[in-house]
Amino acid sequence: MHTTIVKWGNSRGVRLPKALLDVVGLSVNDSVEIVAENNMLIIKPTRERLTIDKLFADWSGEAPEPYDWGEINAPAGRELI
């Protein structure tokens, strides 16, 4: 597939056809890494796999304060009228 490098503000860009992105499983707003190797540009997906450790990295280990839902059978909504 042939395309042209175009000016995009102060940068340069290449349009990637949707069909080509579909082949490699990428879509709009996916994160990619671009590397230069052996006079080639290589675009690699940077899909970070979430682990339990990453998901809970900021958790202190303490349970949150219980939420006060109020009286279970208390009137609510239109029945107050």
Buried (B, 14 or more C-beta within 10 A) or exposed (E): EEEEEEEEEEEEEEEBEEEEBEEEEBEEEEEEEEEEEEEEEEEEEEEEEEEEEEEEEEEEEEEEEEEEEEEEEEEEEEEEE
